[in-house]
Amino acid sequence: MFHKYTLKPAVWHQQPLVFEWDAATGEIRGPDADKVLGMIASAIKEGSMTGHPYPTSYEITDPLHRPAEMAVLLGQYWILPDDLASAYPNPGTDDERSFIADENGVEHDISDMALS
């Protein structure tokens, strides 16, 4: 079954993304289908991509059939709807936590920062 998406950009340099996706069949259609398919092809070619919480690396092998991979891919530049946001992988272990140091050198865990 196709689900229609109209994603709002999370960054200034992107436009809204409009497409329909059927995760069961792996089909994409709609005005921005070619753009989504191009991003998918690039991500598969790379084999992984960095996502939230930065700098977490996620393996990308089949985003057309795996909502978690589609969420990582689209979550780079667009605000995810609830279904994709809930599919977003959670690294969850301390070994995969992300930290940022402030001006005093104190590290702060940023692993649980919101996606939207």
C-alpha positions as a LaTeX table, in Angstrom:
\begin{tabular}{lrrr}
\hline
Residue & $x$ (\AA) & $y$ (\AA) & $z$ (\AA) \\
\hline
Met1 & 0.00 & 0.00 & 0.00 \\
Phe2 & 1.34 & 3.40 & $-0.96$ \\
His3 & 1.76 & 6.08 & 1.70 \\
Lys4 & 1.85 & 9.70 & 0.60 \\
Tyr5 & 4.57 & 11.92 & 2.04 \\
Thr6 & 4.99 & 15.67 & 1.96 \\
Leu7 & 8.13 & 16.32 & 3.98 \\
Lys8 & 9.03 & 19.80 & 5.18 \\
Pro9 & 12.69 & 20.72 & 4.87 \\
Ala10 & 14.80 & 20.76 & 8.02 \\
Val11 & 17.51 & 22.83 & 6.31 \\
Trp12 & 17.32 & 26.06 & 4.36 \\
His13 & 18.74 & 24.65 & 1.11 \\
Gln14 & 16.03 & 22.04 & 0.49 \\
Gln15 & 12.47 & 22.27 & $-0.77$ \\
Pro16 & 9.52 & 20.18 & 0.42 \\
Leu17 & 9.74 & 16.59 & $-0.77$ \\
Val18 & 6.56 & 15.03 & $-2.20$ \\
Phe19 & 6.32 & 11.34 & $-3.09$ \\
Glu20 & 4.44 & 8.12 & $-2.42$ \\
Trp21 & 6.17 & 4.97 & $-1.17$ \\
Asp22 & 5.14 & 1.34 & $-0.80$ \\
Ala23 & 7.70 & $-0.34$ & 1.48 \\
Ala24 & 6.27 & $-3.79$ & 0.77 \\
Thr25 & 6.90 & $-3.57$ & $-2.98$ \\
Gly26 & 9.73 & $-1.01$ & $-2.88$ \\
Glu27 & 7.93 & 1.30 & $-5.30$ \\
Ile28 & 8.27 & 5.08 & $-5.27$ \\
Arg29 & 6.11 & 7.42 & $-7.32$ \\
Gly30 & 5.11 & 11.05 & $-7.39$ \\
Pro31 & 6.63 & 14.45 & $-8.18$ \\
Asp32 & 9.91 & 13.89 & $-6.32$ \\
Ala33 & 10.26 & 10.14 & $-6.97$ \\
Asp34 & 13.35 & 10.61 & $-9.14$ \\
Lys35 & 15.04 & 12.72 & $-6.45$ \\
Val36 & 14.34 & 10.10 & $-3.76$ \\
Leu37 & 15.52 & 7.29 & $-6.03$ \\
Gly38 & 18.71 & 9.22 & $-6.79$ \\
Met39 & 19.44 & 9.68 & $-3.09$ \\
Ile40 & 18.79 & 5.99 & $-2.51$ \\
Ala41 & 21.15 & 4.96 & $-5.32$ \\
Ser42 & 23.92 & 7.20 & $-3.92$ \\
Ala43 & 23.45 & 5.89 & $-0.39$ \\
Ile44 & 23.51 & 2.26 & $-1.52$ \\
Lys45 & 26.64 & 2.91 & $-3.56$ \\
Glu46 & 28.34 & 4.36 & $-0.46$ \\
Gly47 & 27.05 & 1.49 & 1.68 \\
Ser48 & 26.46 & 3.68 & 4.73 \\
Met49 & 25.67 & 7.20 & 5.79 \\
Thr50 & 25.99 & 9.36 & 8.86 \\
Gly51 & 22.78 & 10.17 & 10.68 \\
His52 & 21.32 & 11.24 & 14.00 \\
Pro53 & 22.71 & 11.32 & 16.57 \\
Tyr54 & 25.74 & 12.66 & 14.73 \\
Pro55 & 28.17 & 11.17 & 13.91 \\
Thr56 & 26.47 & 7.75 & 13.96 \\
Ser57 & 27.10 & 5.63 & 10.86 \\
Tyr58 & 24.24 & 3.50 & 9.53 \\
Glu59 & 24.53 & 0.73 & 6.96 \\
Ile60 & 22.36 & 1.41 & 3.91 \\
Thr61 & 21.52 & $-1.61$ & 1.76 \\
Asp62 & 17.81 & $-1.47$ & 0.85 \\
Pro63 & 15.94 & 1.71 & 1.86 \\
Leu64 & 13.11 & 0.91 & $-0.55$ \\
His65 & 12.08 & $-2.01$ & 1.67 \\
Arg66 & 13.51 & $-0.97$ & 5.06 \\
Pro67 & 11.79 & 1.96 & 6.78 \\
Ala68 & 14.70 & 2.46 & 9.21 \\
Glu69 & 17.11 & 3.03 & 6.31 \\
Met70 & 14.61 & 5.31 & 4.54 \\
Ala71 & 14.27 & 7.30 & 7.77 \\
Val72 & 18.05 & 7.79 & 8.04 \\
Leu73 & 18.24 & 8.83 & 4.39 \\
Leu74 & 15.37 & 11.33 & 4.50 \\
Gly75 & 16.11 & 12.54 & 8.02 \\
Gln76 & 19.26 & 14.24 & 6.76 \\
Tyr77 & 17.37 & 17.15 & 5.22 \\
Trp78 & 13.66 & 16.76 & 5.99 \\
Ile79 & 11.46 & 16.59 & 9.06 \\
Leu80 & 10.22 & 13.04 & 9.35 \\
Pro81 & 6.54 & 12.16 & 9.80 \\
Asp82 & 5.62 & 9.99 & 12.78 \\
Asp83 & 5.84 & 6.65 & 10.94 \\
Leu84 & 9.37 & 7.27 & 9.69 \\
Ala85 & 10.50 & 8.97 & 12.90 \\
Ser86 & 9.43 & 5.91 & 14.89 \\
Ala87 & 11.32 & 3.66 & 12.42 \\
Tyr88 & 14.54 & 5.66 & 12.85 \\
Pro89 & 17.19 & 3.36 & 14.36 \\
Asn90 & 18.25 & 3.96 & 17.94 \\
Pro91 & 21.91 & 3.16 & 18.58 \\
Gly92 & 21.03 & 2.72 & 22.25 \\
Thr93 & 24.32 & 1.49 & 23.70 \\
Asp94 & 26.97 & 3.54 & 25.44 \\
Asp95 & 29.50 & 2.39 & 22.83 \\
Glu96 & 27.42 & 4.15 & 20.17 \\
Arg97 & 26.64 & 7.32 & 22.10 \\
Ser98 & 27.64 & 10.70 & 20.70 \\
Phe99 & 29.30 & 13.44 & 22.72 \\
Ile100 & 30.23 & 17.06 & 22.12 \\
Ala101 & 32.69 & 19.04 & 24.18 \\
Asp102 & 31.86 & 22.54 & 25.37 \\
Glu103 & 34.32 & 25.45 & 25.60 \\
Asn104 & 35.63 & 24.09 & 28.93 \\
Gly105 & 36.29 & 20.63 & 27.51 \\
Val106 & 33.35 & 19.07 & 29.36 \\
Glu107 & 31.67 & 16.38 & 27.25 \\
His108 & 27.87 & 16.36 & 26.89 \\
Asp109 & 25.90 & 13.37 & 25.60 \\
Ile110 & 23.91 & 14.46 & 22.52 \\
Ser111 & 22.71 & 10.97 & 21.55 \\
Asp112 & 19.10 & 11.60 & 22.46 \\
Met113 & 18.63 & 14.93 & 20.69 \\
Ala114 & 15.27 & 15.22 & 18.92 \\
Leu115 & 15.12 & 14.60 & 15.17 \\
Ser116 & 12.64 & 17.36 & 14.46 \\
\hline
\end{tabular}
